[in-house]
Amino acid sequence: MAGGRPRAFDADEALDRALEVFWRQGYEGTAVADLTAAMGINRPSLYATFGNKEALFRKALDRYADGPAAFAARALELPRAKDVAEALVYGAIELTTGPDTPRGCINVRTAQACGPDAEPARHEAITHRAADHAALRRRLRRAQAEGRPAARRRPRRPSPVPHHLHGRHRRPSQRRSKPHPATPRHRHRPARLARSPSSQRVLAIQLIRAQCCP
């Protein structure tokens, strides 16, 4: 027959099933027999269509980025850094804790693999995560360059006391009173820091790094 024998299965559907197996069991915990059983194909069909286990895993990672984890790319297109961070956080929560997907992140599960046979897959997963982090850093740096989010600072009120009267030369009524122990001054610092661009970048990167832990 010209053009060869047609496939008796849907390659895209088979790849989705392979992704779920890798995601649920990890690269090291997945055997070829597990893949063929989930994909509904035999070994020759797997090798002919996807290559070996390692090649199939690389295709599964691309499927993961374009499918379940596509929220990350969409988040980077949002206009404000605050919206980017929120979309990444909520998207990660939904992805890693939703009832329709395995718990955790396929990249993190694979990056934790320690066997020598899993080294190529481990390197591939680490490369994917590094690219995601680099894209996030570029997006937040762009927000800083564009002036978003702008740091909101209250204008300082001019002091009625001349500079040479500050400190011990102030009258008792003009000296700063110490904060009450029940309301420490540092209580509100995290809220201010969370609005600064640099702290938002650190927070977003930390959240993305921690998003996939089961």
WOWORA-V728282 format. One record per pair of residues at least 24 apart in sequence whose C-alpha atoms are under 10 Angstrom apart, sorted by the first residue. I is the first residue (numbers start at 1). GAP is how many residues later the second one is. Records with the same first field share a line. If there is no record, write none. Layout:
I->GAP  GAP
This chain:
7->38  42
8->33  37
9->30  31  32  36
10->29  30
11->28  35  38  39
12->51
13->26  27
14->24  25  26  27  32  36
15->24  31  35  41  42  44  45  48
16->43  44  47  48  51
17->43
18->35  38  39  41  42
19->37  38  39  40  41  42  43  44  45  87
20->40  44  81  82  86
21->39  81  85
22->34  35  38  39  80  84  85  87  88
23->34  37  38  41  78  79  80  81  82  83  84  85  86  87
24->77  78  79  80  81  82  85
25->77  81  84  85
26->79  80  81  82  83  84  85  86  87  92
27->26  27  30  79  80  82  83  84  85  86  90  91  94  95
28->81  82  84  85  86  87  88  89  90  91  93  94
29->81  84
53->68
54->63  64  66  67  70
55->65  66
57->64  67  68
58->62  63  66  67
60->46
61->45  46  60  63  64  67
62->66
64->41  42  43
65->63  67
68->24  26  27  28  33
69->26  27  36
71->24
72->60  63  64  136
73->59  62  63
75->61  64
76->59  60  62  63  64
77->62
78->61
79->60  64  69
80->59  60  63  66  67  68  69
81->55  58  59  60  61  62  63  67  68  116  119  120  123
82->58  61  66  67  112  113  115  118  119  122
84->52  55  56  120
85->51  55  115  116  118  119  120  122  123
86->118
88->48  116  117  119  120  123
89->114  115  116  118  119  121  122
90->121
91->120
92->115  116  118  119  120
93->114  118  119
94->117
95->116  117
96->115  116  117  118
97->114  115  117
102->112
103->109  110  111
104->106  107  108  109  110
105->105  106  107  108  109
106->106  107
107->105
108->101  102  103  104  105  106
109->103  104  105
129->79  80
132->73  76  77
133->71  72  73  75  76
134->71
136->65  68  69  72
137->64  65  67  68
139->62
140->57  58  60  61  62  64
141->56  57  60
143->54
144->52  53  54  57
147->50
148->48  49
149->46  47  48  51
150->45  46  47
151->41  42  44  45  46
152->40  43  44
153->39
